[in-house]
Amino acid sequence: MNRTSNIIIFTLDELDCAIALEAVEQVVRMVEITPLPEAPALVQGIINVQGAVVPVVDLRQRFGMDQRPITLTDQLIIVRWAERVLALKIDSVREVCLCPEETLTSSDAIFPHLPFLDGVVTSADGLILIHDLDQLLSESDYQIIHGLREKEDV
């Protein structure tokens, strides 16, 4: 984790989460997600983003949260991860901010080897979990998503 980080803060239910802004390509309103038969639970389906077929990753499933129906106010964060473009399904984007060093705590300082977590930001509104895309999606997840992409190209 950089000691000063630009992050995008988003919500899943009452949980405030963030990822590094440098990974974000755009934020879009929810669109219809086309389900993929036999896709792992992590991949909710695919969407069309400016002519490109993009897998949608279900963060609720990844974090073991209860599922809820998609609403018109839900959003998708389009990110570039490991040479791939993915859409992260979220409730809403709260803000983009610069987090100074004194507000950041690395995940190793909290509990070493926490899955998915890069660190925590302390804000006036509470704690914000900063997720690391390299940990959020494992190598096996990448292989599954990459395999899905190859099937789409056929």
C-alpha positions in Angstrom: 0.0 0.0 0.0 1.3 3.4 -0.9 1.7 5.7 2.1 -0.5 8.3 0.4 -3.2 6.8 -1.8 -5.9 8.0 -4.1 -8.8 5.7 -3.6 -12.4 5.3 -4.7 -14.8 4.6 -1.8 -17.8 2.5 -2.5 -20.5 0.8 -0.4 -21.8 -2.8 -0.1 -24.8 -2.6 2.3 -23.4 -0.6 5.3 -19.8 -1.6 4.6 -17.5 1.1 3.2 -14.8 -0.3 0.9 -12.2 1.2 -1.4 -9.8 0.3 -4.1 -6.9 2.2 -5.6 -8.1 4.8 -8.0 -5.3 3.9 -10.5 -7.0 0.6 -11.2 -10.4 2.3 -12.1 -11.3 3.0 -15.7 -14.8 4.3 -15.1 -17.9 4.0 -13.0 -21.2 3.2 -14.8 -24.8 2.7 -13.8 -26.1 -0.8 -13.5 -27.0 -2.4 -16.8 -28.5 -5.8 -17.6 -26.1 -8.6 -16.7 -26.1 -11.6 -19.0 -25.7 -14.7 -17.0 -23.1 -17.3 -18.0 -24.1 -21.0 -17.6 -21.6 -22.9 -15.5 -19.7 -19.8 -14.5 -18.3 -19.8 -10.9 -20.4 -18.0 -8.3 -17.8 -15.2 -8.3 -18.7 -14.2 -11.9 -22.3 -13.0 -12.0 -22.2 -12.7 -15.8 -21.1 -10.4 -18.6 -21.9 -6.9 -19.8 -21.1 -4.9 -22.9 -18.9 -1.9 -22.2 -18.4 0.2 -25.3 -18.3 -2.9 -27.5 -16.2 -5.0 -25.2 -17.5 -8.0 -23.3 -16.6 -7.6 -19.7 -17.1 -10.2 -16.8 -19.0 -8.9 -13.8 -17.4 -9.9 -10.4 -19.9 -10.2 -7.5 -18.1 -8.7 -4.5 -21.0 -9.8 -2.2 -20.2 -13.4 -3.0 -16.5 -12.8 -2.6 -16.9 -11.3 0.9 -19.5 -13.9 2.0 -22.3 -11.3 2.2 -26.0 -11.9 1.8 -27.2 -11.5 -1.8 -29.9 -8.9 -2.6 -31.8 -8.1 -5.8 -30.1 -5.6 -8.2 -31.6 -2.1 -8.0 -31.6 0.8 -10.4 -29.2 2.7 -8.1 -26.5 0.0 -8.2 -23.3 0.7 -10.0 -20.4 -1.0 -11.7 -16.8 0.0 -11.2 -14.9 -0.9 -14.4 -11.3 -1.8 -13.4 -8.2 -3.0 -15.2 -6.7 -6.0 -13.3 -3.9 -8.3 -14.5 -4.2 -7.1 -18.2 -8.0 -7.7 -18.0 -11.0 -5.4 -17.7 -13.5 -6.4 -15.1 -16.7 -4.9 -13.7 -17.1 -4.9 -9.9 -20.8 -4.9 -8.9 -21.3 -2.5 -6.0 -24.2 -0.6 -4.3 -22.8 2.9 -4.9 -19.7 5.0 -5.2 -19.4 7.3 -2.2 -16.4 9.4 -3.2 -12.9 9.6 -4.6 -10.3 10.9 -2.1 -6.7 11.3 -1.3 -5.8 9.5 1.9 -2.8 11.0 3.8 -0.3 8.7 5.5 -1.6 9.4 9.0 -5.1 8.0 8.1 -3.7 4.7 6.6 -3.1 1.4 8.5 -1.6 -1.5 6.5 -3.4 -4.8 6.8 -0.2 -6.5 8.2 -0.4 -4.1 11.1 -3.9 -5.2 11.9 -3.7 -8.9 11.3 -1.0 -10.4 8.9 -2.2 -12.2 5.8 -5.8 -11.0 5.8 -7.3 -12.1 2.5 -8.3 -9.4 0.1 -7.3 -6.5 2.3 -4.5 -4.0 1.6 -5.3 -1.6 4.5 -7.7 0.5 6.4 -8.4 4.2 6.2 -9.6 6.0 9.3 -12.2 8.7 8.4 -14.7 10.9 10.2 -17.4 8.5 9.1 -15.6 5.4 10.4 -13.2 2.8 9.0 -12.9 2.1 5.2 -11.5 -1.2 4.1 -9.0 -0.8 1.2 -9.1 -3.9 -1.0 -6.2 -5.1 -3.1 -7.3 -6.4 -6.5 -4.3 -8.7 -6.7 -5.6 -10.4 -3.5 -9.3 -9.9 -4.2 -9.0 -12.1 -7.2 -6.8 -15.1 -6.9 -4.7 -16.7 -9.6 -7.4 -19.4 -9.9 -10.0 -16.7 -10.3 -7.9 -15.1 -13.0 -7.7 -18.5 -14.8 -11.4 -19.0 -14.6 -12.2 -15.5 -15.9 -9.5 -15.8 -18.6 -11.1 -19.2 -19.6 -14.5 -17.5 -19.8 -13.0 -14.8 -22.1 -11.6 -17.4 -24.4 -15.0 -19.1 -24.7 -16.6 -15.7 -25.5 -14.1 -15.1 -28.3 -15.0 -18.4 -30.0 
